[in-house]
Amino acid sequence: MVITRFAPSPTGRLHVGNIRTALHNWLLAKKNGGRFVLRIDDTDGERSREEYVEAIREDLSWLGLAPDGEERQSQRFDHYEAAFDRLVANGRIYRCYETAQELELKRKVLLGRGLPPIYDRAALELSEADHAAKEAEGVQPHWRFKLDHSAPIAWEDGIRGAQHFDPALLSDPVIRRADGSWLYMLPSAVDDVEMGITDVLRGEDHVSNTAVQIQMFTALSSQPPRFAHEALLVGAEGKLSKRLGSLGCDAFRERGIEPEAIVALLARLGTSLPVEPIADRGEVIGGFDLSTFGRAPARFDDAELDRLNAAIVHQLPYEAVQHRLPEGMGEAGWETVRPNLAHVGEAGDWWRIVTGPIEQPQFDAETREYLAQAVRAFAYLEWSDPTISDQLWRTLTAHLKTATGRKGKALFLPLRQALTGMDHGPDMAALLPLIGEAEARARLERAAL
Ligand code: GLU
């Protein structure tokens, strides 16, 4: 059974990059009939906020990416402690005392000599007496994970293909601070083991973390999960933009973007598959395939999202939007205005055409006479039979065409203007029955005055 996880730190709102990672993990799980777990990475008690945890849940729910389970790192400290004790006992975690300034100096010296700034493992040379002396001074150690230099680290990445790292070219990572608090690396590996995560899919900024964590899995006597690292998301201008880092569900919602448009776009960006307005979630799931992901950065373009959104809105069924529509607007109303919308929120603007009042232009004498004739042509219209209501407009215009010799714009535009107050808009054949006989007649009579 495939189990994926999305592991945000609740130190802010989700942005479009996080949303993409969440979506891909959700899709990978759903495609394989598996489970998608939300893991709240809240080991940092100072920066984590409950309001962000709430916001993450709400955003996922709005996007239709409900997790199959939720875990919180802050409730799992005893698990990290146990793993830590085991790794200390096995000699895979060691005590260090360098200050940030000392480490920075070491880095500068190495860089100055043209060498990679790798931690020199000086702390491994300390004797028990040295440690006792530190303790007597009241200095607490921080802790590093000792990488095994004996063999290269390798994995077959689901997106990047074969990956190789020489562990000797990586610093032993600090995994725990002197105050006992945890850094990201070890708790995440412990969780992936204990939660049975089979697939870790995340951004390529985590590639070197993966190299380290693969050794942690092994040290914890566990088989590493499958890994895949996706190329980062960049703005349309091709750079990692600041704006993308703060663009989240709130902003999308305010702009009238449907979750399905975000899903359709982010599911395909950066893949070899075309971006298409797929509103059906099952179809998005079916099309998800890691082998289509490329290594070039995925470009996020707002204009593309807007286009996709309009195309998605045009497919939304009445039931999906019912609660967001103006009072009294039924299924026929929705289907009539839908093709004219970029956002669902615009439905109200078009609906006012039906409910009125509308503002008509001033017509010249000849057009007023034509509109008066249209009122008389109402005698030919059968309003009471709803099964043929879509024919009212055709009957009306066919009659007027024969009676006046008008055609094209001269035939249709004055009617549209008199009936809706606009030069363009939804299909008149669908609008006319919605406006209704009495109101349509009143509007034409007023325009003909
Ligand atoms: N909390 C980590 C992050 O947001 C999780 C990374 C991971 O997926 O392992 O970067």
Boltz pocket constraint, residues with backbone or C-beta under 6 A from the ligand:
constraints:
  - pocket:
      binder: B
      contacts: [[A, 5], [A, 7], [A, 8], [A, 9], [A, 41], [A, 184], [A, 188], [A, 201], [A, 202], [A, 206]]
      max_distance: 6.0
